[in-house]
Amino acid sequence: MIPGLIGFVLQLIIPMITATAIVREKERGNIEQLLVTPIKSYQLMIGKLIPYICVGIVMYLLIIAASSLLFHIPIRGNPLTLFALTLIFISVCLGIGLFASTVADNQQQASQIVMFFISPSILLSGFIFPRETMPDFIYYLGYGIPLTYFLKIVRGIILKGLGLGDLWDQVLPLT
């Protein structure tokens, strides 16, 4: 359960703060002001996303430290592989937050859109309930959830010591 918390917390917090912050900028009219500056739109988006990447990295490191110090769970696999694949998952979470901020008109809508993604993730990804016991339709529906793939990655690296070669079928859908 503890390794799965990495993915769950990242998918809960990162899209939420990303979506609400960008929608807040839209509500205040700051986005329009930034768009008329001489920077390109992709530079603006990268500048908006870098702080949330840093927040995700700090959250990841805190959860790894807590799992190691408090629960004595060693990382059996390569920590750098886990870190690199976590960065990919953080970018997926940022994408969910950007989608929510694009669709939403205010912060409450953004929060509800993000919760729309989080609720199925808890139930269908295998975080709480094993996916093998689910009906076929629900089982295959879980493949549309990024957390499903990341849970297999994080549990495989931390608990089983798997490498990138063993996890490529989970990494490919995330990328």
FENKA-V787631 format. One record per residue. N is the residue number from 1. RES is the residue in one letter. SS is DSSP state (@ for helix, = for strand, . for the rest). OMEGA is omega in whole degrees, -180 to 180 (999 if undefined). D_CENTER is the distance of its C-alpha to the mean C-alpha in Angstrom with 2 decimals. Layout:
n->[N	N]
res->[RES	RES]
ss->[SS	SS]
omega->[OMEGA	OMEGA]
d_center->[D_CENTER	D_CENTER]
//
This chain:
n->[1	2	3	4	5	6	7	8	9	10	11	12	13	14	15	16	17	18	19	20	21	22	23	24	25	26	27	28	29	30	31	32	33	34	35	36	37	38	39	40	41	42	43	44	45	46	47	48	49	50	51	52	53	54	55	56	57	58	59	60	61	62	63	64	65	66	67	68	69	70	71	72	73	74	75	76	77	78	79	80	81	82	83	84	85	86	87	88	89	90	91	92	93	94	95	96	97	98	99	100	101	102	103	104	105	106	107	108	109	110	111	112	113	114	115	116	117	118	119	120	121	122	123	124	125	126	127	128	129	130	131	132	133	134	135	136	137	138	139	140	141	142	143	144	145	146	147	148	149	150	151	152	153	154	155	156	157	158	159	160	161	162	163	164	165	166	167	168	169	170	171	172	173	174	175]
res->[M	I	P	G	L	I	G	F	V	L	Q	L	I	I	P	M	I	T	A	T	A	I	V	R	E	K	E	R	G	N	I	E	Q	L	L	V	T	P	I	K	S	Y	Q	L	M	I	G	K	L	I	P	Y	I	C	V	G	I	V	M	Y	L	L	I	I	A	A	S	S	L	L	F	H	I	P	I	R	G	N	P	L	T	L	F	A	L	T	L	I	F	I	S	V	C	L	G	I	G	L	F	A	S	T	V	A	D	N	Q	Q	Q	A	S	Q	I	V	M	F	F	I	S	P	S	I	L	L	S	G	F	I	F	P	R	E	T	M	P	D	F	I	Y	Y	L	G	Y	G	I	P	L	T	Y	F	L	K	I	V	R	G	I	I	L	K	G	L	G	L	G	D	L	W	D	Q	V	L	P	L	T]
ss->[.	@	@	@	@	@	@	@	@	@	@	@	@	@	@	@	@	@	@	@	@	@	@	@	@	@	@	@	.	@	@	@	@	@	@	.	.	.	.	.	@	@	@	@	@	@	@	@	@	@	@	@	@	@	@	@	@	@	@	@	@	@	@	@	@	@	@	@	@	.	.	.	.	.	.	.	.	.	@	@	@	@	@	@	@	@	@	@	@	@	@	@	@	@	@	@	@	@	@	@	@	@	@	.	.	.	@	@	@	@	@	@	@	@	@	@	@	@	@	@	@	@	@	@	.	.	.	.	.	.	@	@	@	.	.	@	@	@	@	@	@	@	@	@	.	@	@	@	@	@	@	@	@	@	@	@	@	@	@	@	.	.	.	@	@	@	@	@	@	@	@	@	@	@	.]
omega->[-176	178	178	178	179	-179	-178	-179	178	-179	178	-171	-172	179	-178	-178	178	-177	-177	-180	-179	177	176	176	178	-179	-178	-180	-179	-179	180	178	179	-179	179	176	-176	178	179	-175	179	176	177	-179	178	178	178	-174	-177	179	-179	171	179	177	178	179	178	178	178	-179	178	180	178	180	180	-180	180	-175	-175	-174	177	177	180	173	-176	-180	-179	180	179	175	178	180	-180	-180	175	176	176	180	177	179	175	178	176	177	176	178	178	177	-180	-179	178	-177	-172	176	178	-174	179	178	179	178	-179	178	178	178	176	177	-174	-177	176	-180	-180	-173	-170	-174	-174	179	-179	-177	177	-176	-177	-179	-178	173	-174	-179	-180	179	-179	175	178	178	176	-176	-178	-178	178	-179	-177	178	178	179	-174	177	179	-178	-175	-172	-174	-179	-180	178	-179	179	179	-172	-174	-180	174	-178	-176	178	178	-179	999]
d_center->[16.80	15.95	13.86	11.78	11.20	8.99	6.26	7.61	7.94	4.69	3.79	7.37	8.16	6.39	7.15	10.25	11.66	11.13	12.79	15.47	16.40	16.95	18.77	20.81	21.86	22.91	24.83	26.69	27.52	26.10	24.22	27.63	29.16	26.60	27.04	30.79	30.44	31.21	27.65	26.03	23.22	20.76	21.75	21.07	17.51	16.87	18.56	16.48	13.10	14.34	14.49	10.87	10.11	12.80	11.54	8.29	10.89	13.24	11.14	10.51	14.23	15.36	13.92	15.43	18.59	18.92	18.56	21.15	23.50	23.47	22.94	24.33	21.72	22.32	20.04	22.27	20.64	20.16	18.02	17.72	16.39	13.71	12.92	13.04	10.80	8.16	8.75	8.35	4.88	4.39	6.79	5.54	3.44	6.83	8.64	8.10	9.31	12.02	13.10	13.57	15.47	17.56	18.64	19.22	22.45	21.80	19.31	20.05	19.32	15.96	15.10	16.54	14.74	11.28	12.95	14.20	10.87	10.08	13.63	13.86	10.71	12.62	15.79	15.33	12.76	15.16	13.62	16.93	19.24	20.06	19.45	22.88	24.68	23.29	25.56	25.19	24.01	21.17	20.38	20.12	18.17	15.37	15.11	13.72	10.49	7.67	7.25	10.96	10.91	8.59	10.80	13.78	12.83	12.32	15.29	17.28	17.13	17.58	19.99	21.73	21.71	20.71	20.53	18.96	21.90	21.18	17.54	18.04	17.94	14.33	13.35	15.29	13.45	10.08	12.23]
//
